[in-house]
């Protein structure tokens, strides 16, 4: 029988703010999501971790976080294992376009996890909209952001997150490998690259080539298999008719009000309806 933990496991600091910004991150939606989670669960699994907003809000005692983005996983590892070094590096990095371009051009993959973490966090705080996007050679190619005073080194948040991550098993793996480790009574939260609302949707276009319709079908099939094994499964996705068609037979679809802040056209930003699926 799976061991179970009460849903909120927090100390005096309460829910934590993620240390990263992320396109499609759930920080603003947590209040709408939490009422639809189980009161108790075993281990928490998040295979598309991104900024980990739901994880840092819940702060479960046992968790597995994973992603296919090696630099992102190494960033989590570097902060967890060497927070002092990450903070030291970030504290020395100026908010300067030329320095940003120099950092962006670095061959970072041969550096230590702490150096990868500082590089990733710096670019996340200073690049346009905090986007993470790479070219065909895996080179980061997001332009410099127009910020007056970005909080490049938020030391309290970094230290609290590093402490929380001591409880976590970090994995570089795809969603199928990660989720298949879930046991009856565990909670798995999938927050994949969204199905676009339109073929030209800027918000998701930089990820759709890497996660297409067939991948979404595989995700749906895995989610259903996990449900039938007694695993608590929750998913987020767009309100696209494609998503509704994929999940309408075996899942409950809950509308969630969200804001679209990342769009090349200001007029296309604003409130939209996403789906929380259980």
C-alpha positions as MATLAB code, in Angstrom:
seq = 'XXXXXXXXXXXXXXXXXXXXXXXXXXXXXXXXXXXXXXXXXXXXXXXXXXXXXXXXXXXXXXXXXXXXXXXXXXXXXXXXXXXXXXXXXXXXXXXXXXXXXXXXXXXXXXXXXXXXXXXXXXXXXXXXXXXXXXXXXXXXXXXXXXXXXXXXXXXXXXXXXXXXXXXXXXXXXXXXXXXXXXXXXXXXXXXXXXXXXXXXXXXXXXXXXXXXXXXXXXXXXXXXXXXXXXXXXXXXXXXXXXXXXXXXXXXXXXXXXXXXXXXXXXXXXXXXXXXXXX';
ca = [
       0.000    0.000    0.000;
       1.351    3.446   -0.947;
       2.283    5.745    1.897;
       0.191    8.900    1.878;
       1.007   12.455    2.810;
      -1.389   15.282    3.529;
      -1.583   17.617    0.569;
      -0.004   20.786    2.012;
       3.337   20.161    3.681;
       4.613   23.589    4.657;
       6.688   25.233    7.333;
       6.599   28.834    8.527;
       7.402   30.151    5.060;
       4.124   28.901    3.555;
       3.842   28.342   -0.197;
       6.964   29.273   -2.147;
       7.271   31.420   -5.231;
       9.129   29.670   -8.092;
      12.642   30.923   -8.741;
      12.046   30.878  -12.524;
       9.575   32.571  -14.838;
       8.039   30.212  -17.380;
       5.796   30.505  -20.420;
       2.564   28.851  -19.348;
       3.688   28.655  -15.716;
       0.919   28.037  -13.182;
       1.835   30.500  -10.444;
      -1.227   32.682  -11.120;
      -3.535   29.685  -11.488;
      -2.651   27.748   -8.344;
      -5.652   29.075   -6.413;
      -7.970   27.673   -9.091;
      -6.102   24.359   -9.367;
      -5.615   23.359   -5.727;
      -9.340   22.767   -4.946;
      -9.335   20.055   -7.617;
      -6.420   18.090   -6.135;
      -6.830   15.067   -3.852;
      -6.754   15.758   -0.130;
      -4.099   13.092    0.333;
      -1.586   11.453   -1.963;
       1.675    9.537   -1.878;
       4.541   10.870   -3.987;
       4.063   13.959   -6.168;
       5.275   13.593   -9.780;
       5.648   16.452  -12.262;
       7.098   15.258  -15.600;
       6.983   18.682  -17.376;
       8.413   20.624  -14.465;
       9.004   24.068  -16.035;
       9.048   26.543  -13.141;
       7.487   23.988  -10.771;
       4.863   26.470   -9.568;
       2.450   23.819   -8.299;
       5.220   21.848   -6.628;
       6.576   24.893   -4.808;
       3.066   25.824   -3.702;
       2.238   22.361   -2.348;
       5.710   21.565   -1.010;
       5.097   17.819   -0.595;
       7.501   15.761    1.495;
       8.183   13.339   -1.371;
       8.390   14.390   -5.004;
       9.881   13.486   -8.370;
      10.433   16.331  -10.833;
      11.571   15.700  -14.382;
      11.887   17.229  -17.823;
      13.540   16.549  -21.176;
      15.337   19.916  -21.021;
      18.755   18.947  -19.660;
      19.751   22.517  -18.837;
      16.566   23.015  -16.835;
      17.106   19.817  -14.845;
      20.745   20.786  -14.227;
      19.553   24.200  -13.038;
      17.378   22.551  -10.400;
      20.288   20.285   -9.423;
      22.776   23.140   -9.248;
      20.545   25.269   -7.039;
      19.675   22.344   -4.771;
      23.266   21.205   -4.303;
      25.230   24.486   -4.420;
      22.962   27.427   -3.568;
      25.838   29.513   -2.199;
      27.774   29.239   -5.465;
      24.714   30.008   -7.599;
      23.928   33.095   -5.507;
      27.565   34.219   -5.600;
      27.600   34.050   -9.395;
      24.234   35.741   -9.864;
      25.198   38.539   -7.488;
      28.148   39.349   -9.746;
      26.169   39.474  -13.011;
      25.194   42.989  -14.195;
      22.009   43.952  -15.989;
      23.695   44.915  -19.208;
      22.886   44.058  -22.817;
      26.455   43.338  -23.847;
      26.958   41.076  -20.843;
      23.660   39.365  -21.668;
      24.801   38.685  -25.239;
      28.089   37.316  -23.955;
      26.281   35.009  -21.532;
      23.824   33.924  -24.198;
      26.674   32.889  -26.502;
      28.452   30.758  -23.897;
      28.948   27.038  -24.467;
      27.427   26.352  -21.077;
      26.942   22.595  -21.275;
      30.544   21.799  -20.263;
      30.291   23.858  -17.074;
      29.281   22.724  -13.581;
      25.642   22.406  -12.541;
      25.984   25.538  -10.392;
      27.310   27.519  -13.364;
      24.503   26.187  -15.583;
      21.989   27.219  -12.917;
      23.368   30.766  -12.670;
      23.462   31.059  -16.479;
      19.903   29.780  -16.842;
      18.471   31.969  -14.070;
      20.267   35.085  -15.344;
      18.925   34.644  -18.877;
      15.491   33.788  -17.495;
      15.376   37.080  -15.590;
      16.820   39.302  -18.335;
      15.616   37.831  -21.660;
      12.429   38.861  -23.431;
       9.429   37.622  -21.417;
      11.631   35.076  -19.654;
      11.327   32.726  -22.625;
      13.497   29.668  -23.089;
      14.005   28.943  -26.777;
      16.895   27.376  -28.685;
      17.874   27.052  -32.333;
      18.696   23.854  -34.241;
      22.166   23.803  -32.659;
      20.728   24.088  -29.125;
      21.893   27.692  -28.874;
      19.764   29.983  -26.719;
      18.393   32.689  -29.019;
      15.901   34.833  -27.083;
      16.648   38.581  -27.322;
      17.450   40.931  -24.470;
      14.380   42.019  -22.478;
      13.305   45.592  -21.868;
      13.428   45.624  -18.056;
      14.472   48.492  -15.836;
      15.492   46.574  -12.710;
      15.095   42.813  -13.018;
      15.568   40.901   -9.779;
      18.466   38.823  -11.068;
      19.429   37.432   -7.678;
      16.394   36.959   -5.425;
      18.426   35.415   -2.618;
      15.582   34.625   -0.169;
      13.550   32.823   -2.840;
      16.606   30.978   -4.135;
      17.542   29.767   -0.654;
      14.004   28.672    0.233;
      13.658   26.816   -3.074;
      17.061   25.187   -2.683;
      16.058   23.922    0.752;
      12.755   22.590   -0.559;
      14.503   20.801   -3.431;
      16.476   18.689   -0.953;
      13.313   16.561   -0.744;
      13.163   15.984   -4.499;
      14.310   13.289   -6.878;
      15.328   15.041  -10.094;
      15.315   13.169  -13.391;
      16.187   13.896  -16.998;
      13.475   11.865  -18.717;
      10.397   12.095  -20.899;
       6.883   12.086  -19.502;
       6.291    8.383  -20.151;
       9.402    7.182  -18.343;
       8.806    9.539  -15.427;
       5.113    8.832  -14.929;
       5.332    5.062  -15.214;
       7.132    5.063  -11.854;
       3.985    6.368  -10.156;
       2.211    4.019   -7.770;
      -1.354    3.719   -6.614;
      -2.230    6.740   -4.472;
       0.472    8.987   -5.983;
      -0.353   12.294   -7.688;
       0.914   12.948  -11.213;
       0.519   16.431  -12.672;
       1.097   16.844  -16.412;
       1.583   20.372  -17.766;
       2.741   19.718  -21.347;
       3.331   22.167  -24.187;
      -0.216   23.197  -25.026;
      -2.186   22.307  -28.112;
      -2.335   25.674  -29.950;
      -5.619   27.511  -30.106;
      -4.704   28.317  -33.704;
      -2.018   27.307  -36.176;
      -0.320   30.690  -35.721;
      -0.523   30.850  -31.925;
       2.716   32.563  -30.873;
       2.384   31.477  -27.250;
       2.925   27.799  -28.107;
       4.581   27.896  -31.519;
       8.107   27.610  -30.184;
       7.291   24.223  -28.617;
       4.785   22.589  -30.941;
       7.355   21.056  -33.251;
       8.776   19.167  -30.309;
       5.418   18.003  -28.958;
       2.824   17.307  -31.594;
      -0.635   15.810  -31.757;
       0.628   12.231  -31.606;
       2.504   13.095  -28.402;
      -0.713   14.470  -26.926;
      -2.481   11.223  -27.808;
       0.268    9.240  -26.078;
      -0.085   11.493  -23.050;
      -3.856   10.953  -22.959;
      -3.398    7.177  -23.188;
      -0.816    7.203  -20.386;
      -3.021    9.390  -18.177;
      -5.917    6.974  -18.635;
      -3.732    3.961  -17.864;
      -2.495    5.643  -14.684;
      -6.062    6.465  -13.592;
      -7.045    2.843  -14.016;
      -4.113    1.850  -11.775;
      -5.385    4.084   -8.975;
      -2.983    6.982   -9.545;
      -4.375   10.501   -9.066;
      -3.906   12.164  -12.465;
      -4.272   15.856  -13.221;
      -3.453   17.688  -16.455;
      -3.464   21.222  -17.830;
      -3.935   22.163  -21.464;
      -5.532   24.748  -23.719;
      -9.239   24.986  -24.314;
      -8.739   23.854  -27.896;
     -11.430   21.621  -29.473;
      -8.649   19.085  -30.041;
      -8.038   18.824  -26.295;
     -11.740   18.574  -25.526;
     -12.065   15.758  -28.047;
      -9.071   13.879  -26.630;
     -10.271   13.889  -23.023;
     -14.066   14.154  -23.143;
     -14.887   10.445  -22.691;
     -12.828    9.420  -19.659;
     -11.966   12.654  -17.843;
     -13.637   15.643  -16.239;
     -12.839   18.951  -17.972;
     -12.745   21.987  -15.683;
     -12.508   25.489  -17.207;
      -9.778   27.676  -15.706;
      -9.510   31.417  -16.322;
      -5.994   32.391  -17.343;
      -4.196   35.370  -18.819;
      -2.197   35.200  -22.008;
       0.728   37.562  -21.490;
       3.156   36.196  -24.085;
       2.031   37.206  -27.538;
       3.699   39.187  -30.281;
       0.553   41.321  -30.570;
      -0.596   43.203  -27.480;
      -4.189   43.076  -28.689;
      -4.092   39.260  -28.538;
      -3.185   39.198  -24.875;
      -5.794   38.922  -22.154;
      -8.068   36.425  -20.461;
      -8.597   33.011  -22.013;
     -10.082   29.716  -20.852;
      -7.728   26.807  -20.248;
      -8.682   23.307  -19.149;
      -7.780   21.523  -15.936;
      -8.362   17.822  -16.497;
      -8.988   15.097  -13.919;
];
